[in-house]
């Protein structure tokens, strides 16, 4: 068991192998506590979709995506707009290839119906990656426990849909400010849970729930932001 706990510095190939364990029909939650964690995860999934030839569609809630894309650009990492198709929920700043815009509404059922309708228009019956950014912002505005439970139920319904790879990149500290924190519910329904946190100059990837742990006999991985930039340049 101790071998599982010992962090290992991973290579680009190791990262690719980790991402290969994310399959259609599942839901992956990335809980971020690292200073550049979301930027790292976002670009990793963009590369994942390109390598596998699967379209990436970002559900951008309240201008969350532009913040991280700006950070990547300032780091010298360029992402082409066609590589990121975007459904904007509220907000005014556009990055990527914006293919749909949705007005925010407090009813979770209506909100999810709008998202699913746009996804169906875009993808038909093809496989795609559905990456959600800003879920914590949405939950802050939902406010009441009933609406949050409803939204969690709608997320759970996506499990098993062989056309879609569901990804949620979440800023954990914001979730923890909620009077009712649904993170334990999200972890329970997810097929994979990954936590990112700073470890000196590295990013610690904790595999809280992952097939990769069984395959590689590790539940803690380390990645160097400097190495990441070298991979991506």
N, C-alpha and C positions, 0 to 999 in steps of 0.2 A: 504493500500500500504506500510505503514511503516514496517509491519510485514515481508514483502518480503525482505526488505533491511537489516534486522537484521541478522547477521551471526549466524549460529548454529553449535556447535561442533558435528560432526557426529560419529557414531559407525561403526564397520565393516559391520553390517547388513544394515545400511543406505547406505553405499558405494555399497553393492551388489544390493540394490534396485535401486540405480542410474544407475548402469551398465545394469540392466535388461531393462531399457528404450531405449537401443541402439539396434535397430532391423535391420535385413537383408533388403537391398534395400536402406538404408539411408547412409548418409555421416556425420561423426562426426569430427570436427576440435578441437584440443586441442591446445590453444595458451599459450605458457609457458613464464612466467617472473620470476618464482620461482627458487631458487638455486637448489632444488632437484625435481622440478616439473616433468620433463620428466621421471626420474627414477621411481617416484611414479606412473605416468600414465602407463608407460610400464609394470611394474610388475602387476598393477591392471588388465590390459587387458590380460596379460598372465594367471592370475588366472581365469579371466572371461571365457577365451576359454576352460580352463581345466574343470571348473565346468559345463559348458554347453556342453562339448564334441564336440566342434567345432574347427577344426584345425586353428592355427594361423600362417599366413605366413607374414613375415616381408620383405618389400622391403627396403633393406639396401643400401642407396645411399652414396657412398664415405666414407665407414668405420664409419658411424654414430653410428650404433648399438654397435660395440665393446667398444666405449667410455662409454656408459651408462651401459652396462653389467659389465664393470670393476668397475664402481662406485658402482653398486649393490653388487658386490662381496666384495669390501672393506668395505661395510656396514654390511657384514655378511649374506647377502641374496644370497642364491644359487639357480640358475635356471638350470634345466637339459636341455642339448642340444636338446633332442627329443621334448621338449615342444615348441621350437621356430624353425620353418622351415624358411629358409632364401633364398631369391633371392638377390644375390649381384650385385650391379651396380657399376662397377669400384672398386677401393680399393684393398687392399691386406690382411687385417686382417680378420680372420675367427672366428666367434663364432656362437653357435647354430648349427643346422643341415642344412648346406649349400646344397641346392638341385639344384641350377642353378646359373650361372654367366652370366652377360650381360655386353658387352662393352658399354660405354657411347657414345651417338651420339647426335649431336645438333638438329636433326630433331625430334620434339615432336611426330609426327605421327609414325615414325619408332620406336622410343623409346617405345611408348605405345603398339604398336603391339607386340614387343618382350616380354614385361611384360605379356600381356594378353595371349600370346602363352604359356609361361611357366606356368602361373596360370591354364590354361586349362589342360595342361599335368598333373599337380599335383592333381587338384581337380575334374576334370570331371564335373559332374553336382551336386556335393555335396555343401552344405553350408560351407563357410569358412570366417575367419576374415582376411582382407587384411590391414595390418598396415604399413604405409609409414613413414620412418624416413629419414630426410635429404632433404626434399622437398626444404627448403630454400637454401641449397647448390646447388641444381639443378637449381633453379631460378637465382641464382647469375651467373651461367655459361651461362644460356640462353641469358641473356643480353638485347636483343631487345624486344620492346613492343609486336610486332607481335607474336613472339614465346611464350611469356608469355600468351597472349590472347588465342593462340592455345592450350596451355597446360591446361588452365582453362576450355576451351570448352571440352577437352577430359575427364577431371575430372568430369564435369557435366554429361557427357554421362553415367557414371557409376550408376547414380541415378536410382532407380527402379529395379535394377537387384536383384531379390529375393534370389540369391545364395550367395551374398557377403555382408559383413559388412565392410564398408570403413572407415578407421581411419587415420587421419593425425596428427602426433605430431610435432608441429612447434615451433622453437625458435623465438618468436616474435621480439626481438631486432635485429636479423639478417635480417628479412624481412623488417624492417623499414629502413635499410641502402640502399635498392634498390631504384634506381631512379624512377621506377614505382612499387609501392607496391600493389600487387594483393590481399592483405588480405581482403579488403572490398568485392571483388568479391567472394572470397572463403566463407566468412561469408554468403553472399547472397544465394549461391547455397547449402550450408550445411543444413542438417536437425537438427543438434545439434552443438552448439558452446560453448565450455567451456574454460574459462581463468583461469590460475593458477598464483598466485603471493604470495610473502612472506608477512606474517602478524605476526611480531615479531617472535616467535618460531614456528608458525603454517603455514600451507599452506591454503590460501584463494581460494576456488573453486567458481568462479563466473559463474553462468549459464546464459550466454548471450542469448541462444536460446535452450530451452529444455522442453520436456513434463514433466520432473520431477518437474519443477517449478509449473506447474498447479496441479500436484498430491500432492506435499508436501507443497505448498504455500511458497516456499523459493527460492530466486535466489542467495543467498550467503551461502556457507557452509564452515566450517573450519575443517581441519583434522590435527592431531598431528603426525609429522614424528616419534616421539618416540613410539606412539601407533601403527603406521603402522608397525614398526619393530617388535613389540610384536606380531601383528597379523601374520606376515610372518615367524617368527622363528619356 
